[in-house]
Structures are given as structure tokens and as C-alpha cells.
Amino acid sequence: MKCPPILATEPERVKALSEYGLGSERPLPSLDSVVRIAARMFDMPVAAVNMIGSDHVFFAASVGVGEVDMSRDVSFCAHAIAQDGVMVVPNAIADPRFHDNPLVTGPTGLRFYAGVPLLSPDGLALGALCVIDSRPHEDFSQEDRDRLRELANMASDRLELRRIEVFAERSVPSEVPPDVAQYQREAKELYRLANFDILTGLANRGRFFRRVEEALARPLAAAVVMIDLDGFKDVNDTLGHAVGDAILREVAHRLESCVEDKDTVARIGGDEFAILLPEVADLNQASAVSDAVNAGIAKPIAIDGQEIRIAASCGVALAPLHTQNPLELLGDADLALFKAKTSGRGRSRVFEPSLRMEAAARRLYCMEIHRAVKDGEFLLFYQPQIRLIDGTLTGAEALIRWRHPERGLLSPAAFLPALESGPLAATVGSWVLDEACAQAALWRRNGMETFRMGVNLFGAQFRVGDLAAEVIETLERHELPASALELEITENIVLDHDDLVLEKLRQLRDRGVGISFDDFGTGFASLSLLKRYPLTRIKIDRSFVEGMLTSKKDASVIRAVLDIARNFDLETIAEGIEGEAERESLLRQGCNEGQGYLFGKPMPAPRFAEAFGIAPIAQAAACC
């Protein structure tokens, strides 16, 4: 059994823990609702807040825990506090750290564990919020991790309130206080830090959650508006954090101007805000507030002589119309916000029950994706890319499909959101890269000497490992020149991981790998990205190609994109070409290549080879 590490800050950590006045005989009732929600949310029999002492572990709150007297040496949570983020043990019996742990081999029969450190205001790990099961779970998704982290934030907020209460109890002045004013200042400062955001002065996450709980504890209606700024990270990284902070303060001021005194405006994350509208039962009234938020934030922000524009997406949920449970109400507003952001920036959406079903479907797909990877259910189709001037095959785009054992062949639209947001995105992305390169190498050896393969990247591939090194190693393993591969990126990948993406793509471009910008023209930051990123090709989105012969706006977008490409010395390829008229029009305007049903639908490798006269090929490898 591997004992948990002792942190370098252990003395400071234990001292900080003592400030909360907790112990095996002094649990914290305010945490009971957090562990109950955790157990119910993840359908786990056990949930607990474990505080890690110098040699012992005690429960501040728990559900499903029997008589347990636990030393620090056997505690999973003692391992969890030694790392950042969520620690997940899918199957403890197969984990070398825990396979012989008494909690695993003994009557407890622990198999699954997920835990998040609970931190003091100084960043010292006090304990962990965890969920536990006697069954393994290979399907604990990224969405599950995010939800557990949100609950951990709630637990940390309540722990901090406990610390303030203990401070007040221990600091009650004597009959002749030496400095009553100093005591009052310290108590007031602690209260402010525990309840308000330092940068904006708005309520913080903990205060907002408590206000929602208080509102729903009364038999009155309430509405929650969740707000996320669109493109803030790009502005923050480009103009600096000082400008970013000024934007957040201005956004806070504008949000307060959209509501009444009885409402609560909070900053609950980096660029995330929320509004509680007590006694609001009317959807139209709540939507009017979210529309005012969108309009207010969209106005130009003047900072240091610069005029900056950002937008916001909003999600709205109402109680009791949608739910009377505080956490579910916030979750419903989050689901509506997610839908708003996927529908386009600067949008507002009201929660609908179907969104919960969509989220459940994503969760189900996350569970099934583990099986799909293990059993090799993913495969690649290939859509031909054609030189428009003479119809010559230049390459193909590799497109993932899922041969589901019950639902048949699934297109990416059915499962890609779940895959991209789950823990296996990088694994599947590596398989796609390797399988597509293997296929390209085989076709190049069988008569297609200049064949180029296009591969779509997942954002997770930039976060896990070294993407540039992996790509180069894959090319070398299959004896492919760098020019045989073109990596396709989207604006979302760039905006989510800007600096990291830029560095890796520059390394790959320096080695000769092609870099294509997919869905060009559909986003907000496309033009600025062309100046910074080492692109070789622009893909014109099918939405413009489909309407280019009937819509003056679509036709003008295509002309503009082609003109931009020429001035940036970039190649172009148009997607979604279905008719000869579109092909001829694009060719006249200077578009180099195209793909679409006119030339061929996405097809399995054998059919592709047959259609384009390539020698017979071997069976495709299974994922992953």
C-alpha cells in the first residue's frame, strides 16, 4: 500500500485546519446538504467531507458512511489533497496505489473514488469532498468532474463561514478590550472576504448560492440568470490582465444597472456572473433582464483610449416552474447557458426540460464512449478533396464515425460533443491521427504519391502530452513526409487554448505540416487569427457555399474570404459543393480545391479506394 505524501506545507496546513474548530465530535451541519446533493447527483452510496489531520481523518459531514475510524495512512482523501483538481480512481483494485489498501480489501470494499481538495483562503488543503462506491466506474466524465468541483466550491464557502464564526467566538473582547476597533475591523474584513468578490465588489459564489437557497426556502418564485462573457479570454490575453480586470469591473457595473436593489448580482468565476431575481415568476420578465444584460454588455467599453467590444451569453431558469431545488435551478440555468453558447455568441436561452434530456444523453454517451474505445467501435470515413480546375484527387478529410452495436452507424453530430468534453478525447484524437496517417501512407504507396490527408484535432490534444512531438513521431513511424498531413483547427480550439495552440502549431508548421483553419467565416475572431497563426489553408464553410448562388450575402462572404486568402498567401478549399454551378463559380473566383457530395460523400477506406482507382488495401485498424 502506498501511503499518502506529506505536503511541504504540512505545519501551515495543520495550523490552518485548527482555525475551523472541527473534529470527530464537532461535525459541520451546514455541509450536510452538500454531501446529500453529491450522493444524489452522482448516484453514489457514499459522499463525505473528510478533513485531514496530522495523523487522522475525521468527517465534517457524510452520508452512507458507517462506523469508520480512519488513519491518514489509508485515506484516499489524503492522496487527493496532494494534487490539483479532481482525483479519480475508476477501479481501486486495479490501481497500484490502492489495490492492497484495507478500505479496498476489507469489509468496506471500496472500488470507486472521486475527490476534490477543499482549500483555505491561503490555498492550503484542509480536506476533500469525495464520492465513493463499491462498484468500479470507468465513466466518470469531465462534466462529472466539473460538477464535483462546483460542489467543492460550495463546501469551501461554508467552511470559510465556519472559520469566521470560530474567529468571532475566540475574539470576543474582555470587559476592558485592548483594541475594540481593531477587533471590529478584522471581523468586518473577514466577513467581506467570505461574501464578496474582491475585484468587482459583487457577491461571490458562496454568497450567491446561499441567497438562492434562502430564496427557494420560502414558498416564493425566483429566477436565476447565468452569464458568461464571450471572447473575454482572447481580449485578456491580447490586451493584458489590467485591461481585463477593468472590463470585469465595468461589466459588474452594467449588470447592477440592469436589476433592482432586491436582486443579487454575483461574480461566480473568472468571467462568469449570475443574477438572482427573487419573486420573479414570469418568463418574459426574466428574459427581459437577460436581454438587457446582453444589450448592456455589447456596448463598447472605453479603457485607456481603446474601444473594446465583448458579448455575453445568458441562461435563464425559474423556480418553481423548472424546479424548487437550489442546485438543480442553478444547473438548469447552466444548461440553458450551454445551449446559448453553442447556438452562437451573444445569445440568451431559457431552460427547457429537453435540455436536461440532452445533458442526460451526453452523459450516457460519455459512459458508452469508454466501451466504444475499449471494443474498437470507432472507425474513419474519408471524403475526397478535389482540385477544381481539372477534377484531380488531391487528398481526403478523415472523419470519425461510431459503429454503435445498437443504434448502428452514428455521425459525429450524435456523439462528438460528449467525446470532446470527456476524458477520452485525447486518446481518440491520437488514434484518429495514427489511423489516418497509416491510411495515407498505404494509399501513397499504391499510386497516390502526392496524396494529402486532413485530420481534425480535438482541443484536449493540446492539453495532454506534446502534440507536436506526437505528430512528428507518427509521420516518421508511417514514413510519411510532413506535407502529406494537414491538421484542421477550429476557432473554438484556438480561443480556449490560445498560447499553447500557437506554440505547437508553429513547431509543426516549421516542420512542414499543413495547418488548415476550418469553418472560416462563422466565428468572431477569424481575421485576427489569420495574422497570428501559421496557417497554410482556409476552409470556406459549407453554410456559405450552399447559399452562394441565391444569397448576395453568402456570395459576398465567399468573395471576401478568397480575397483575404490571396493577400495572406493561403490556399483555399470550399466545403459542401453539391452542384456543378457552385464548382464553376468557385473556380472562376480563384478557389483552388473543393469537397462535397458533387465529388463524393464520406466513405469507408475500401469504397474510397475503389472509387478513385487505388490498389486494394488492408482492413482498417480498430480504435484505440
Protein Blocks (a to p, Z undefined) as FASTA:
>chain_A
ZZddddfklmmmmmmmmmnopafklccfklmmmmmmmmmmnopabdcdddddfkbccdfb
dehiacddddfklpmklmmmmpghjdddfblmlpmklmmgfklmmmnopabdcddddddf
kopafbdcddddfbdcfkbcfklmmmmmmmmmmmmmmmmmmmmmmmmmmmoccfbdfblm
lmmmmmmmmmmmmmpcfklopacfklmmmmmmmmmmpccdddddddddehklmmmmmnoj
klmmmmmmmmmmmmmmmpcfkbccddfbfklccdddehiabfklmmmmmmmmmmmmmpcc
deehiacdddddddddddfklomcfklmmmmmmmmmmmmmmnoghiacdddfklmmmmmm
mmmmmmmmmmmmmnopaccdddddddfknopafbdcdddddddfklopadfklmmmmmmm
mmklmmmmmmmmmmmmmmmmmmmmnopambccdddddfklmmgojfklmmmmmmmmnopa
fklpccdddfklmmmmmmmmmmmmmmmmmnopacddehihjamklmmmmmmpccfbdcdd
fklmmmmmmmmklmmmmmmmmmmmmmnopacddehiabfklmmmmmmnopabdcdjklop
cddfklmmmmnopacdddddddZZ
